[in-house]
Amino acid sequence: MFGMSDPATVLTQMRRYASEARFEMAEVMASELTQRMIADKDRDLVKQDLLVQGLRDLANILEIRGKEKAEKLKLSLKASKELAKQRSKLAKMHLEASDRESAQTVSANRPDDEVQAGRVLTLLRKKGAAMKRFAKANKMLPNHIEACTEAVHTEFSISGNLKKGAKVVQRLVSAITAAGTVNRSGNSFLLLADKQRPADVSVLIEKMQPWCQSTAGLAEVQRTALQNIVNNLQSQIQRIESGEQAANAALSAAVDKLNPTMDYHTFSGS
């Protein structure tokens, strides 16, 4: 089915379906592809890399589908567990081939993979387990914006307030501060934190605004710090639009250096 003899072609087609929000078909393809590749015990480096990519895609697609079919969330966690195993194997294969740089590139995806699993645990309302994933990601890559943002979101959405959210809010404030100035790319405004995917500033602001409300339950110190972050980001956008603040000339080069990944959540409209 789907011409499974050529995994690279299957991945390309599967991602095309995902970009068209045809997630059911994308799931079927990703699931069958990864199952067949796992069964192949003689995988070389190329096939192992494709397997890792396929498992990462599958975990993300199942997460999206899990918002409508809860059983998919457990399958997403299962895919994440297998991803961790196969990712470690891929890094080891690169080291055995004396390619330390490629091994480091493989390992650099670990924080994002932890965040993805954490999001699924949040959807399952397993707050403690989700928080451990986000903390692990932030430990691997300090000031990880997405990990810190998702931690605050988890606290707020499951607890219903941020009365016990002082630490996670402070980590988010630190992460955004460390990311530097806002950059413009077309109609998008981005934060380009080192070794991280670009963070959409407009999305960040939208997420943070409810947390700044007095009804969210944050202590005044943390609430003020978070509001100052929101105000600063909004001000930078305004200055860029008026020409008072220049967009980062190195933006394209910085984005080009990032490992290409599929943003399935853009496709899903979430």
LOLO-363116 format. One line per 8 residues: number of its first residue (from 1); their letters; for each residue x, y, z of C-alpha. Coordinates in pm, 1 decimal. Layout:
N
NUM) A) X:Y:Z  ...
***
This chain:
270
1) MFGMSDPA) 0.0:0.0:0.0  113.0:357.7:-75.9  430.2:232.6:-246.8  600.3:147.2:83.1  914.1:31.8:-98.7  1015.8:399.6:-112.7  981.8:544.1:240.8  1102.2:891.9:139.3
9) TVLTQMRR) 824.4:919.7:-120.1  567.6:799.5:132.2  678.9:1061.3:384.5  652.0:1334.2:122.6  302.1:1223.3:23.9  194.8:1185.2:385.1  310.2:1538.2:463.9  121.0:1664.1:163.1
17) YASEARFE) -195.6:1510.6:303.0  -122.4:1669.6:640.1  -74.1:2011.3:480.5  -420.8:1967.9:329.8  -558.1:1877.5:676.4  -630.1:1521.9:556.5  -507.0:1384.5:885.6  -688.8:1052.2:876.6
25) MAEVMASE) -511.7:951.6:556.3  -182.3:1092.8:685.3  -217.8:884.7:1001.3  -280.9:564.4:806.4  25.3:624.6:590.6  254.6:720.5:878.6  137.3:426.7:1089.8  183.8:167.3:815.7
33) LTQRMIAD) 518.3:312.5:709.7  667.7:311.2:1059.3  537.3:-37.9:1137.9  695.6:-177.5:823.1  1024.6:0.7:883.7  1045.1:-118.7:1244.9  994.7:-474.7:1117.9  1295.0:-429.1:887.3
41) KDRDLVKQ) 1587.7:-528.6:1108.5  1850.5:-436.6:848.4  1793.0:-61.5:837.5  2084.0:152.2:725.7  2140.5:511.7:834.4  1911.6:653.8:566.6  1623.5:424.0:658.2  1676.9:480.4:1029.0
49) DLLVQGLR) 1657.9:854.9:977.4  1336.3:817.8:777.5  1191.8:599.1:1053.7  1267.1:865.2:1313.3  1105.2:1130.6:1096.2  802.0:908.8:1039.1  754.1:840.5:1410.1  779.6:1211.7:1488.6
57) DLANILEI) 521.1:1287.8:1221.7  294.2:1010.3:1350.3  308.8:1135.9:1710.1  210.5:1486.7:1597.5  -70.4:1368.5:1370.3  -214.5:1144.5:1642.2  -201.8:1437.5:1883.5  -412.1:1646.7:1647.0
65) RGKEKAEK) -657.4:1363.9:1581.7  -676.2:1300.3:1956.2  -860.6:1625.4:2007.8  -1161.2:1454.4:1847.6  -1085.5:1090.5:1925.9  -929.0:1054.7:2270.6  -789.1:705.6:2206.6  -549.7:861.5:1955.6
73) LKLSLKAS) -369.5:1042.0:2239.1  -250.2:715.9:2392.0  -130.0:606.2:2049.9  57.9:935.6:2020.2  238.7:865.4:2347.5  320.4:516.0:2221.3  467.4:667.0:1904.2  666.9:915.3:2117.0
81) KELAKQRS) 809.8:630.4:2322.8  915.8:443.4:2009.9  1055.0:768.9:1867.6  1282.2:812.0:2169.7  1412.5:458.1:2125.1  1475.7:491.6:1752.5  1619.1:842.8:1784.2  1879.1:711.7:2030.5
89) KLAKMHLE) 1960.3:430.0:1792.8  2004.9:676.0:1506.2  2243.0:890.2:1710.6  2442.3:578.6:1803.7  2463.4:473.8:1438.0  2605.5:816.1:1348.4  2864.6:786.7:1627.1  2962.2:441.6:1505.1
97) ASDRESAQ) 3013.4:600.9:1162.5  3238.9:862.9:1326.8  2988.3:1137.4:1246.7  2958.2:1320.4:1577.1  2801.2:1629.7:1420.5  2507.4:1433.4:1278.7  2463.9:1254.9:1611.3  2441.1:1592.2:1786.3
105) TVSANRPD) 2186.3:1711.5:1529.3  1969.9:1407.0:1604.3  1992.5:1469.4:1978.0  1907.8:1838.0:1929.3  1548.4:1735.2:1852.7  1499.0:1582.7:2197.5  1360.6:1896.5:2368.7  1094.3:1948.6:2101.5
113) DEVQAGRV) 999.9:1580.4:2120.6  960.1:1610.5:2498.0  735.5:1914.0:2452.4  519.4:1726.8:2201.7  466.1:1441.1:2446.7  395.0:1693.9:2720.7  119.7:1852.2:2513.1  -44.7:1511.8:2474.0
121) LTLLRKKG) -24.7:1447.9:2848.1  -190.7:1784.7:2902.3  -476.4:1684.0:2673.7  -506.9:1367.8:2884.5  -514.8:1598.9:3188.9  -207.2:1434.5:3340.5  -61.6:1753.4:3482.2  230.2:1608.1:3677.5
129) AAMKRFAK) 356.9:1395.6:3390.7  318.7:1683.8:3144.6  508.8:1922.6:3370.2  795.3:1674.0:3399.3  824.3:1664.2:3019.8  830.6:2042.4:2990.5  1085.8:2071.7:3271.9  1302.8:1808.2:3104.0
137) ANKMLPNH) 1290.4:1994.1:2773.0  1382.6:2320.5:2942.8  1670.9:2150.5:3123.4  1804.1:2008.6:2795.5  1777.5:2347.9:2627.9  1748.3:2631.0:2883.3  1497.7:2906.7:2806.7  1300.9:2683.1:2572.6
145) IEACTEAV) 1010.3:2912.1:2484.2  761.7:2645.8:2379.7  832.9:2427.0:2683.9  784.3:2723.4:2916.6  469.7:2841.2:2738.2  313.2:2496.4:2744.7  393.8:2458.6:3114.5  198.9:2775.5:3196.9
153) HTEFSISG) -83.4:2665.8:2966.9  -100.1:2328.3:3142.3  -112.0:2484.6:3487.5  -382.5:2729.1:3381.4  -598.2:2486.7:3182.9  -594.1:2198.9:3432.5  -587.6:2389.5:3761.8  -816.3:2663.8:3632.7
161) NLKKGAKV) -584.8:2936.4:3761.8  -219.4:3027.4:3814.5  -220.2:3053.5:4193.0  57.5:2794.2:4201.1  210.5:2904.3:3874.1  474.5:3150.5:3992.1  772.7:2931.1:3895.9  650.8:2835.3:3550.0
169) VQRLVSAI) 555.3:3195.6:3473.8  899.1:3316.2:3581.8  1060.9:3059.3:3352.3  848.3:3185.7:3063.4  942.6:3547.4:3134.8  1310.8:3448.5:3142.3  1283.4:3247.7:2819.0  1119.2:3529.0:2623.0
177) TAAGTVNR) 1361.9:3784.8:2762.2  1657.8:3567.6:2663.7  1524.8:3531.9:2306.8  1613.9:3893.1:2224.5  1434.1:4127.8:1990.7  1135.6:4063.5:1767.7  1207.4:3993.4:1401.1  982.9:4030.9:1100.6
185) SGNSFLLL) 939.1:3773.5:825.7  674.1:3873.8:573.4  360.1:3936.0:775.4  485.9:3736.9:1073.1  669.9:3859.9:1381.4  907.4:3607.0:1533.6  1140.9:3545.5:1822.5  1453.6:3359.4:1711.9
193) ADKQRPAD) 1586.1:3196.8:2024.9  1912.2:3006.7:1979.3  1865.2:2643.4:1865.4  1486.1:2675.2:1875.0  1214.3:2694.4:1614.6  1089.4:3050.0:1548.2  821.3:3151.4:1798.4  527.0:3345.3:1656.0
201) VSVLIEKM) 498.5:3658.1:1868.1  131.3:3720.1:1790.0  44.3:3368.8:1906.4  249.5:3416.9:2222.2  73.0:3742.6:2304.3  -268.6:3585.2:2250.5  -180.9:3299.6:2485.3  -34.7:3522.0:2756.8
209) QPWCQSTA) -305.1:3787.8:2775.2  -554.2:3575.4:2976.4  -276.4:3483.9:3218.9  -218.5:3853.6:3288.9  -573.2:3908.0:3410.4  -620.8:3951.0:3785.0  -872.2:3663.8:3775.0  -594.4:3423.6:3669.5
217) GLAEVQRT) -468.4:3426.5:4026.7  -104.4:3518.6:3974.0  74.4:3706.9:4247.1  113.2:4073.5:4157.2  489.0:4045.3:4102.4  456.5:3767.5:3843.8  148.3:3921.5:3684.9  329.7:4253.7:3637.5
225) ALQNIVNN) 637.2:4080.4:3493.7  424.9:3887.9:3245.5  225.2:4195.5:3148.0  549.7:4384.1:3090.1  659.5:4108.1:2851.3  332.8:4135.8:2658.6  359.1:4515.4:2645.4  718.0:4498.3:2525.6
233) LQSQIQRI) 638.1:4251.9:2246.8  342.7:4463.1:2132.8  559.1:4774.7:2139.8  831.1:4609.3:1929.6  575.0:4505.4:1667.8  446.8:4861.6:1649.9  798.7:5002.9:1616.4  885.7:4758.2:1339.8
241) ESGEQAAN) 565.6:4844.2:1152.4  638.8:5217.2:1182.7  1001.2:5175.2:1080.7  1140.4:5282.1:1416.2  1283.6:4935.6:1479.7  1457.8:4749.2:1200.6  1375.1:4387.5:1123.3  1668.2:4154.2:1179.1
249) AALSAAVD) 1876.7:4140.9:861.7  2006.2:3798.7:963.6  1657.2:3652.7:987.1  1671.5:3438.3:672.9  2010.3:3297.6:758.8  1896.5:3210.3:1110.7  1583.3:3033.8:988.7  1777.2:2845.1:721.2
257) KLNPTMDY) 2003.2:2695.3:986.3  1713.4:2535.0:1170.3  1631.6:2168.7:1120.6  1324.6:2150.4:893.8  1016.8:2027.9:1077.8  650.0:2004.8:991.7  423.1:2241.2:1183.0  116.3:2020.0:1190.7
265) HTFSGS) -61.5:2248.0:1435.5  -66.3:2527.7:1181.2  -238.9:2293.3:940.5  -489.7:2185.7:1204.3  -580.4:2544.3:1288.4  -501.2:2492.3:1655.0
***
